[in-house]
């Protein structure tokens, strides 16, 4: 979750910087760094060693649905 939070924070800061008309080079380098962090985040999330016993029959956990009515 660290990379997800870091990437989200960086890209929100990019939006704020662009809205406040910060110098172009700051916005450009922040955008490049943000794209790099998006790639790192996706790689880390997909490579995480996470297993579950849930299947598609479990549907949603927050709202149980009985398929066999």
N, CA, C and O atoms as a CHARMM CRD file, in Angstrom:
* protein
*
  276
    1    1 UNK  N      0.81300  -1.20000   0.00000 PROA 1      0.00000
    2    1 UNK  CA     0.00000   0.00000   0.00000 PROA 1      0.00000
    3    1 UNK  C      0.85800   1.26700   0.00000 PROA 1      0.00000
    4    1 UNK  O      0.38000   2.34300  -0.35700 PROA 1      0.00000
    5    2 UNK  N      2.12100   1.13700   0.40000 PROA 2      0.00000
    6    2 UNK  CA     2.98600   2.31100   0.45000 PROA 2      0.00000
    7    2 UNK  C      3.10300   2.95700  -0.93000 PROA 2      0.00000
    8    2 UNK  O      3.00700   4.17800  -1.05600 PROA 2      0.00000
    9    3 UNK  N      3.30900   2.14500  -1.95700 PROA 3      0.00000
   10    3 UNK  CA     3.48600   2.68800  -3.31000 PROA 3      0.00000
   11    3 UNK  C      2.19200   3.29000  -3.85900 PROA 3      0.00000
   12    3 UNK  O      2.23400   4.25900  -4.61600 PROA 3      0.00000
   13    4 UNK  N      1.06600   2.73200  -3.49000 PROA 4      0.00000
   14    4 UNK  CA    -0.21900   3.27600  -3.93000 PROA 4      0.00000
   15    4 UNK  C     -0.42900   4.66500  -3.30900 PROA 4      0.00000
   16    4 UNK  O     -0.82400   5.60500  -3.99900 PROA 4      0.00000
   17    5 UNK  N     -0.16400   4.78400  -2.01000 PROA 5      0.00000
   18    5 UNK  CA    -0.32300   6.06800  -1.33000 PROA 5      0.00000
   19    5 UNK  C      0.66900   7.09500  -1.86100 PROA 5      0.00000
   20    5 UNK  O      0.30300   8.24600  -2.10100 PROA 5      0.00000
   21    6 UNK  N      1.92000   6.68800  -2.04500 PROA 6      0.00000
   22    6 UNK  CA     2.94100   7.60400  -2.55700 PROA 6      0.00000
   23    6 UNK  C      2.61200   8.09800  -3.95900 PROA 6      0.00000
   24    6 UNK  O      2.74500   9.28800  -4.24700 PROA 6      0.00000
   25    7 UNK  N      2.18900   7.20400  -4.82200 PROA 7      0.00000
   26    7 UNK  CA     1.85000   7.58100  -6.19100 PROA 7      0.00000
   27    7 UNK  C      0.62300   8.48900  -6.21900 PROA 7      0.00000
   28    7 UNK  O      0.59100   9.46300  -6.97000 PROA 7      0.00000
   29    8 UNK  N     -0.37200   8.17900  -5.41700 PROA 8      0.00000
   30    8 UNK  CA    -1.56400   9.01900  -5.35300 PROA 8      0.00000
   31    8 UNK  C     -1.21600  10.41700  -4.86700 PROA 8      0.00000
   32    8 UNK  O     -1.67400  11.40500  -5.44200 PROA 8      0.00000
   33    9 UNK  N     -0.41200  10.51200  -3.81900 PROA 9      0.00000
   34    9 UNK  CA     0.01400  11.80500  -3.29800 PROA 9      0.00000
   35    9 UNK  C      0.78300  12.59300  -4.34800 PROA 9      0.00000
   36    9 UNK  O      0.54700  13.78800  -4.52100 PROA 9      0.00000
   37   10 UNK  N      1.69000  11.94200  -5.04000 PROA 10     0.00000
   38   10 UNK  CA     2.49800  12.61600  -6.05800 PROA 10     0.00000
   39   10 UNK  C      1.62500  13.14600  -7.19700 PROA 10     0.00000
   40   10 UNK  O      1.83900  14.26500  -7.66200 PROA 10     0.00000
   41   11 UNK  N      0.67000  12.37900  -7.64200 PROA 11     0.00000
   42   11 UNK  CA    -0.16800  12.81200  -8.75800 PROA 11     0.00000
   43   11 UNK  C     -1.20200  13.86100  -8.33900 PROA 11     0.00000
   44   11 UNK  O     -1.60500  14.69000  -9.15600 PROA 11     0.00000
   45   12 UNK  N     -1.63200  13.83200  -7.08000 PROA 12     0.00000
   46   12 UNK  CA    -2.49100  14.90700  -6.58700 PROA 12     0.00000
   47   12 UNK  C     -1.68700  16.19800  -6.50600 PROA 12     0.00000
   48   12 UNK  O     -2.19200  17.26700  -6.84900 PROA 12     0.00000
   49   13 UNK  N     -0.44100  16.10800  -6.05500 PROA 13     0.00000
   50   13 UNK  CA     0.42700  17.28400  -6.01800 PROA 13     0.00000
   51   13 UNK  C      0.67000  17.83100  -7.42900 PROA 13     0.00000
   52   13 UNK  O      0.75200  19.04500  -7.61800 PROA 13     0.00000
   53   14 UNK  N      0.78400  16.95300  -8.39900 PROA 14     0.00000
   54   14 UNK  CA     0.95000  17.38000  -9.78400 PROA 14     0.00000
   55   14 UNK  C     -0.26000  18.18400 -10.24600 PROA 14     0.00000
   56   14 UNK  O     -0.10900  19.21300 -10.90300 PROA 14     0.00000
   57   15 UNK  N     -1.44300  17.72500  -9.91100 PROA 15     0.00000
   58   15 UNK  CA    -2.65900  18.44200 -10.28300 PROA 15     0.00000
   59   15 UNK  C     -2.70500  19.81600  -9.62800 PROA 15     0.00000
   60   15 UNK  O     -3.06700  20.80400 -10.26700 PROA 15     0.00000
   61   16 UNK  N     -2.34200  19.87400  -8.36500 PROA 16     0.00000
   62   16 UNK  CA    -2.32600  21.15800  -7.65700 PROA 16     0.00000
   63   16 UNK  C     -1.28600  22.09400  -8.25600 PROA 16     0.00000
   64   16 UNK  O     -1.54100  23.28700  -8.42400 PROA 16     0.00000
   65   17 UNK  N     -0.10800  21.55100  -8.57800 PROA 17     0.00000
   66   17 UNK  CA     0.95300  22.36800  -9.16500 PROA 17     0.00000
   67   17 UNK  C      0.52300  22.93300 -10.51800 PROA 17     0.00000
   68   17 UNK  O      0.79300  24.09500 -10.82000 PROA 17     0.00000
   69   18 UNK  N     -0.13200  22.12900 -11.31800 PROA 18     0.00000
   70   18 UNK  CA    -0.58500  22.59500 -12.62900 PROA 18     0.00000
   71   18 UNK  C     -1.67400  23.65100 -12.48800 PROA 18     0.00000
   72   18 UNK  O     -1.71800  24.60500 -13.26500 PROA 18     0.00000
   73   19 UNK  N     -2.55700  23.48600 -11.49700 PROA 19     0.00000
   74   19 UNK  CA    -3.63800  24.45100 -11.29100 PROA 19     0.00000
   75   19 UNK  C     -3.11400  25.78400 -10.76300 PROA 19     0.00000
   76   19 UNK  O     -3.72200  26.82800 -10.99900 PROA 19     0.00000
   77   20 UNK  N     -1.98200  25.75100 -10.04600 PROA 20     0.00000
   78   20 UNK  CA    -1.41900  26.97400  -9.47300 PROA 20     0.00000
   79   20 UNK  C     -0.40200  27.64600 -10.39000 PROA 20     0.00000
   80   20 UNK  O      0.29500  28.57200  -9.97700 PROA 20     0.00000
   81   21 UNK  N     -0.31600  27.17600 -11.63900 PROA 21     0.00000
   82   21 UNK  CA     0.60600  27.73600 -12.63400 PROA 21     0.00000
   83   21 UNK  C      2.05900  27.77100 -12.14800 PROA 21     0.00000
   84   21 UNK  O      2.74800  28.78300 -12.27200 PROA 21     0.00000
   85   22 UNK  N      2.50100  26.64800 -11.59600 PROA 22     0.00000
   86   22 UNK  CA     3.90100  26.51700 -11.19000 PROA 22     0.00000
   87   22 UNK  C      4.76200  26.52000 -12.45300 PROA 22     0.00000
   88   22 UNK  O      4.24400  26.30600 -13.54900 PROA 22     0.00000
   89   23 UNK  N      6.06200  26.75700 -12.31800 PROA 23     0.00000
   90   23 UNK  CA     6.93500  26.73200 -13.49800 PROA 23     0.00000
   91   23 UNK  C      6.85400  25.39400 -14.23700 PROA 23     0.00000
   92   23 UNK  O      6.70500  24.33500 -13.62800 PROA 23     0.00000
   93   24 UNK  N      6.95500  25.47200 -15.55300 PROA 24     0.00000
   94   24 UNK  CA     6.75500  24.29200 -16.39700 PROA 24     0.00000
   95   24 UNK  C      7.72000  23.17200 -16.04300 PROA 24     0.00000
   96   24 UNK  O      7.32400  22.00700 -16.01600 PROA 24     0.00000
   97   25 UNK  N      8.98000  23.49900 -15.77100 PROA 25     0.00000
   98   25 UNK  CA     9.94700  22.42900 -15.51500 PROA 25     0.00000
   99   25 UNK  C      9.59800  21.63800 -14.25100 PROA 25     0.00000
  100   25 UNK  O      9.82000  20.42800 -14.20900 PROA 25     0.00000
  101   26 UNK  N      9.05500  22.30100 -13.21400 PROA 26     0.00000
  102   26 UNK  CA     8.63400  21.59300 -12.00700 PROA 26     0.00000
  103   26 UNK  C      7.47300  20.64300 -12.32700 PROA 26     0.00000
  104   26 UNK  O      7.46500  19.49100 -11.89300 PROA 26     0.00000
  105   27 UNK  N      6.51600  21.13200 -13.07500 PROA 27     0.00000
  106   27 UNK  CA     5.35100  20.30200 -13.42600 PROA 27     0.00000
  107   27 UNK  C      5.77700  19.14300 -14.32700 PROA 27     0.00000
  108   27 UNK  O      5.31500  18.01600 -14.14900 PROA 27     0.00000
  109   28 UNK  N      6.65000  19.41500 -15.28600 PROA 28     0.00000
  110   28 UNK  CA     7.09900  18.37800 -16.20800 PROA 28     0.00000
  111   28 UNK  C      7.85300  17.26700 -15.48400 PROA 28     0.00000
  112   28 UNK  O      7.58300  16.08800 -15.71500 PROA 28     0.00000
  113   29 UNK  N      8.78900  17.62700 -14.61700 PROA 29     0.00000
  114   29 UNK  CA     9.57400  16.61100 -13.90000 PROA 29     0.00000
  115   29 UNK  C      8.71400  15.85400 -12.89500 PROA 29     0.00000
  116   29 UNK  O      8.93200  14.66300 -12.67000 PROA 29     0.00000
  117   30 UNK  N      7.75200  16.52000 -12.29600 PROA 30     0.00000
  118   30 UNK  CA     6.82900  15.82800 -11.40000 PROA 30     0.00000
  119   30 UNK  C      5.96200  14.84200 -12.18100 PROA 30     0.00000
  120   30 UNK  O      5.66500  13.75300 -11.69100 PROA 30     0.00000
  121   31 UNK  N      5.55500  15.22200 -13.39700 PROA 31     0.00000
  122   31 UNK  CA     4.77300  14.32100 -14.23300 PROA 31     0.00000
  123   31 UNK  C      5.60200  13.08900 -14.61500 PROA 31     0.00000
  124   31 UNK  O      5.10600  11.96300 -14.56700 PROA 31     0.00000
  125   32 UNK  N      6.85000  13.30600 -14.99000 PROA 32     0.00000
  126   32 UNK  CA     7.71800  12.16800 -15.34700 PROA 32     0.00000
  127   32 UNK  C      7.94000  11.25500 -14.15000 PROA 32     0.00000
  128   32 UNK  O      7.91300  10.03200 -14.28800 PROA 32     0.00000
  129   33 UNK  N      8.15700  11.83800 -12.98000 PROA 33     0.00000
  130   33 UNK  CA     8.32900  11.04600 -11.76300 PROA 33     0.00000
  131   33 UNK  C      7.04400  10.29500 -11.43100 PROA 33     0.00000
  132   33 UNK  O      7.09200   9.14200 -11.00100 PROA 33     0.00000
  133   34 UNK  N      5.90500  10.93600 -11.62500 PROA 34     0.00000
  134   34 UNK  CA     4.61900  10.29100 -11.37600 PROA 34     0.00000
  135   34 UNK  C      4.39000   9.09800 -12.28200 PROA 34     0.00000
  136   34 UNK  O      3.88100   8.06900 -11.83800 PROA 34     0.00000
  137   35 UNK  N      4.76100   9.22400 -13.55100 PROA 35     0.00000
  138   35 UNK  CA     4.60800   8.10000 -14.47500 PROA 35     0.00000
  139   35 UNK  C      5.52200   6.94100 -14.08400 PROA 35     0.00000
  140   35 UNK  O      5.14300   5.77600 -14.19800 PROA 35     0.00000
  141   36 UNK  N      6.71700   7.26700 -13.62600 PROA 36     0.00000
  142   36 UNK  CA     7.64100   6.22800 -13.16200 PROA 36     0.00000
  143   36 UNK  C      7.05700   5.52000 -11.93600 PROA 36     0.00000
  144   36 UNK  O      7.11500   4.29500 -11.83600 PROA 36     0.00000
  145   37 UNK  N      6.49700   6.29300 -11.00900 PROA 37     0.00000
  146   37 UNK  CA     5.91200   5.69600  -9.81800 PROA 37     0.00000
  147   37 UNK  C      4.67100   4.87000 -10.14100 PROA 37     0.00000
  148   37 UNK  O      4.39500   3.88800  -9.45200 PROA 37     0.00000
  149   38 UNK  N      3.92100   5.24400 -11.17000 PROA 38     0.00000
  150   38 UNK  CA     2.77200   4.42300 -11.57900 PROA 38     0.00000
  151   38 UNK  C      3.25800   3.06400 -12.05800 PROA 38     0.00000
  152   38 UNK  O      2.66400   2.04100 -11.71600 PROA 38     0.00000
  153   39 UNK  N      4.32200   3.03600 -12.84100 PROA 39     0.00000
  154   39 UNK  CA     4.87600   1.75700 -13.30700 PROA 39     0.00000
  155   39 UNK  C      5.39100   0.91800 -12.14300 PROA 39     0.00000
  156   39 UNK  O      5.14600  -0.28800 -12.08700 PROA 39     0.00000
  157   40 UNK  N      6.10200   1.55000 -11.21700 PROA 40     0.00000
  158   40 UNK  CA     6.62000   0.83000 -10.04900 PROA 40     0.00000
  159   40 UNK  C      5.46300   0.30400  -9.20800 PROA 40     0.00000
  160   40 UNK  O      5.50400  -0.83400  -8.73800 PROA 40     0.00000
  161   41 UNK  N      4.42300   1.13000  -9.01400 PROA 41     0.00000
  162   41 UNK  CA     3.26700   0.71900  -8.22700 PROA 41     0.00000
  163   41 UNK  C      2.57700  -0.48700  -8.85200 PROA 41     0.00000
  164   41 UNK  O      2.26400  -1.45100  -8.15300 PROA 41     0.00000
  165   42 UNK  N      2.33900  -0.44500 -10.15000 PROA 42     0.00000
  166   42 UNK  CA     1.68100  -1.56700 -10.83300 PROA 42     0.00000
  167   42 UNK  C      2.52600  -2.82800 -10.71400 PROA 42     0.00000
  168   42 UNK  O      1.99200  -3.90700 -10.45500 PROA 42     0.00000
  169   43 UNK  N      3.83200  -2.70600 -10.89800 PROA 43     0.00000
  170   43 UNK  CA     4.73100  -3.85500 -10.78100 PROA 43     0.00000
  171   43 UNK  C      4.68600  -4.44200  -9.37300 PROA 43     0.00000
  172   43 UNK  O      4.58700  -5.65800  -9.21100 PROA 43     0.00000
  173   44 UNK  N      4.75900  -3.58700  -8.35600 PROA 44     0.00000
  174   44 UNK  CA     4.75500  -4.06100  -6.97100 PROA 44     0.00000
  175   44 UNK  C      3.42100  -4.70800  -6.60400 PROA 44     0.00000
  176   44 UNK  O      3.40000  -5.73700  -5.92800 PROA 44     0.00000
  177   45 UNK  N      2.31600  -4.12100  -7.04100 PROA 45     0.00000
  178   45 UNK  CA     1.00000  -4.68200  -6.71600 PROA 45     0.00000
  179   45 UNK  C      0.80600  -6.02800  -7.41000 PROA 45     0.00000
  180   45 UNK  O      0.28700  -6.96200  -6.80000 PROA 45     0.00000
  181   46 UNK  N      1.21300  -6.14300  -8.67000 PROA 46     0.00000
  182   46 UNK  CA     1.03000  -7.39900  -9.39000 PROA 46     0.00000
  183   46 UNK  C      1.97200  -8.49500  -8.91400 PROA 46     0.00000
  184   46 UNK  O      1.63100  -9.67400  -9.00100 PROA 46     0.00000
  185   47 UNK  N      3.13800  -8.13700  -8.41700 PROA 47     0.00000
  186   47 UNK  CA     4.11500  -9.12500  -7.95400 PROA 47     0.00000
  187   47 UNK  C      3.96600  -9.47600  -6.48000 PROA 47     0.00000
  188   47 UNK  O      4.69500 -10.32600  -5.97000 PROA 47     0.00000
  189   48 UNK  N      3.02300  -8.82700  -5.78600 PROA 48     0.00000
  190   48 UNK  CA     2.84400  -9.09700  -4.35800 PROA 48     0.00000
  191   48 UNK  C      2.39300 -10.53800  -4.15800 PROA 48     0.00000
  192   48 UNK  O      1.56800 -11.05400  -4.91200 PROA 48     0.00000
  193   49 UNK  N      2.93900 -11.17100  -3.14700 PROA 49     0.00000
  194   49 UNK  CA     2.60000 -12.56000  -2.85700 PROA 49     0.00000
  195   49 UNK  C      1.30200 -12.58900  -2.04700 PROA 49     0.00000
  196   49 UNK  O      1.33000 -12.63400  -0.81700 PROA 49     0.00000
  197   50 UNK  N      0.18200 -12.56200  -2.73900 PROA 50     0.00000
  198   50 UNK  CA    -1.13600 -12.50700  -2.10800 PROA 50     0.00000
  199   50 UNK  C     -1.98800 -13.63300  -2.65600 PROA 50     0.00000
  200   50 UNK  O     -2.12200 -13.79800  -3.86800 PROA 50     0.00000
  201   51 UNK  N     -2.55700 -14.40000  -1.75400 PROA 51     0.00000
  202   51 UNK  CA    -3.45200 -15.48000  -2.17500 PROA 51     0.00000
  203   51 UNK  C     -4.76600 -15.33700  -1.41600 PROA 51     0.00000
  204   51 UNK  O     -4.81600 -14.74900  -0.33600 PROA 51     0.00000
  205   52 UNK  N     -5.80900 -15.87600  -1.99100 PROA 52     0.00000
  206   52 UNK  CA    -7.12900 -15.84000  -1.36300 PROA 52     0.00000
  207   52 UNK  C     -7.85800 -17.13400  -1.67600 PROA 52     0.00000
  208   52 UNK  O     -7.56200 -17.82000  -2.65500 PROA 52     0.00000
  209   53 UNK  N     -8.80700 -17.44400  -0.83000 PROA 53     0.00000
  210   53 UNK  CA    -9.62800 -18.62600  -1.07500 PROA 53     0.00000
  211   53 UNK  C    -10.96400 -18.25400  -1.69100 PROA 53     0.00000
  212   53 UNK  O    -11.81900 -19.12000  -1.87700 PROA 53     0.00000
  213   54 UNK  N    -11.15800 -16.98800  -2.01000 PROA 54     0.00000
  214   54 UNK  CA   -12.41100 -16.51900  -2.60700 PROA 54     0.00000
  215   54 UNK  C    -12.45600 -16.89500  -4.08800 PROA 54     0.00000
  216   54 UNK  O    -11.43500 -16.92700  -4.77500 PROA 54     0.00000
  217   55 UNK  N    -13.67200 -17.17800  -4.55400 PROA 55     0.00000
  218   55 UNK  CA   -13.87600 -17.47200  -5.97200 PROA 55     0.00000
  219   55 UNK  C    -14.99100 -16.57100  -6.47900 PROA 55     0.00000
  220   55 UNK  O    -15.53500 -15.76300  -5.72600 PROA 55     0.00000
  221   56 UNK  N    -15.32400 -16.70600  -7.73300 PROA 56     0.00000
  222   56 UNK  CA   -16.40300 -15.91700  -8.28800 PROA 56     0.00000
  223   56 UNK  C    -17.75100 -16.29100  -7.68200 PROA 56     0.00000
  224   56 UNK  O    -18.70100 -15.51100  -7.75300 PROA 56     0.00000
  225   57 UNK  N    -17.84100 -17.47000  -7.09200 PROA 57     0.00000
  226   57 UNK  CA   -19.08300 -17.85700  -6.42700 PROA 57     0.00000
  227   57 UNK  C    -19.32000 -17.02400  -5.17000 PROA 57     0.00000
  228   57 UNK  O    -20.46000 -16.90600  -4.72100 PROA 57     0.00000
  229   58 UNK  N    -18.25900 -16.43900  -4.58800 PROA 58     0.00000
  230   58 UNK  CA   -18.39800 -15.60900  -3.39300 PROA 58     0.00000
  231   58 UNK  C    -18.94600 -14.23500  -3.72400 PROA 58     0.00000
  232   58 UNK  O    -19.38100 -13.52500  -2.81800 PROA 58     0.00000
  233   59 UNK  N    -18.94200 -13.84100  -4.96400 PROA 59     0.00000
  234   59 UNK  CA   -19.43200 -12.55600  -5.45700 PROA 59     0.00000
  235   59 UNK  C    -18.77900 -11.42600  -4.67900 PROA 59     0.00000
  236   59 UNK  O    -17.55100 -11.37600  -4.61800 PROA 59     0.00000
  237   60 UNK  N    -19.53200 -10.52400  -4.08800 PROA 60     0.00000
  238   60 UNK  CA   -18.96100  -9.40500  -3.33400 PROA 60     0.00000
  239   60 UNK  C    -18.95700  -9.73200  -1.85400 PROA 60     0.00000
  240   60 UNK  O    -19.90100 -10.33400  -1.34300 PROA 60     0.00000
  241   61 UNK  N    -17.88700  -9.33500  -1.15700 PROA 61     0.00000
  242   61 UNK  CA   -17.82300  -9.59800   0.27700 PROA 61     0.00000
  243   61 UNK  C    -18.67900  -8.60700   1.06000 PROA 61     0.00000
  244   61 UNK  O    -19.21900  -8.96100   2.10800 PROA 61     0.00000
  245   62 UNK  N    -18.81000  -7.38900   0.57900 PROA 62     0.00000
  246   62 UNK  CA   -19.54200  -6.38500   1.35000 PROA 62     0.00000
  247   62 UNK  C    -21.06000  -6.55800   1.23900 PROA 62     0.00000
  248   62 UNK  O    -21.80200  -6.03300   2.06900 PROA 62     0.00000
  249   63 UNK  N    -21.51700  -7.27500   0.24400 PROA 63     0.00000
  250   63 UNK  CA   -22.95400  -7.49000   0.07800 PROA 63     0.00000
  251   63 UNK  C    -23.16000  -8.92700  -0.37600 PROA 63     0.00000
  252   63 UNK  O    -23.16300  -9.19700  -1.57700 PROA 63     0.00000
  253   64 UNK  N    -23.33200  -9.85400   0.56100 PROA 64     0.00000
  254   64 UNK  CA   -23.48400 -11.26500   0.16600 PROA 64     0.00000
  255   64 UNK  C    -24.68500 -11.47000  -0.74700 PROA 64     0.00000
  256   64 UNK  O    -25.74200 -10.86800  -0.56000 PROA 64     0.00000
  257   65 UNK  N    -24.50200 -12.30100  -1.70000 PROA 65     0.00000
  258   65 UNK  CA   -25.55000 -12.58800  -2.67300 PROA 65     0.00000
  259   65 UNK  C    -25.72000 -14.09800  -2.74300 PROA 65     0.00000
  260   65 UNK  O    -24.75100 -14.82900  -2.94900 PROA 65     0.00000
  261   66 UNK  N    -26.92900 -14.55700  -2.57300 PROA 66     0.00000
  262   66 UNK  CA   -27.19200 -15.98300  -2.60600 PROA 66     0.00000
  263   66 UNK  C    -27.55900 -16.38900  -4.02300 PROA 66     0.00000
  264   66 UNK  O    -28.63000 -16.03700  -4.51900 PROA 66     0.00000
  265   67 UNK  N    -26.67400 -17.12600  -4.67200 PROA 67     0.00000
  266   67 UNK  CA   -26.91200 -17.57100  -6.03800 PROA 67     0.00000
  267   67 UNK  C    -27.94900 -18.68300  -6.11500 PROA 67     0.00000
  268   67 UNK  O    -28.59800 -18.86600  -7.14400 PROA 67     0.00000
  269   68 UNK  N    -28.09700 -19.41000  -5.04200 PROA 68     0.00000
  270   68 UNK  CA   -28.95000 -20.59700  -5.05100 PROA 68     0.00000
  271   68 UNK  C    -30.28600 -20.32200  -4.37800 PROA 68     0.00000
  272   68 UNK  O    -30.60600 -20.97000  -3.38100 PROA 68     0.00000
  273   69 UNK  N    -31.06100 -19.40300  -4.87900 PROA 69     0.00000
  274   69 UNK  CA   -32.38400 -19.10200  -4.30000 PROA 69     0.00000
  275   69 UNK  C    -33.43700 -19.93300  -4.96600 PROA 69     0.00000
  276   69 UNK  O    -34.61500 -19.82900  -4.62300 PROA 69     0.00000
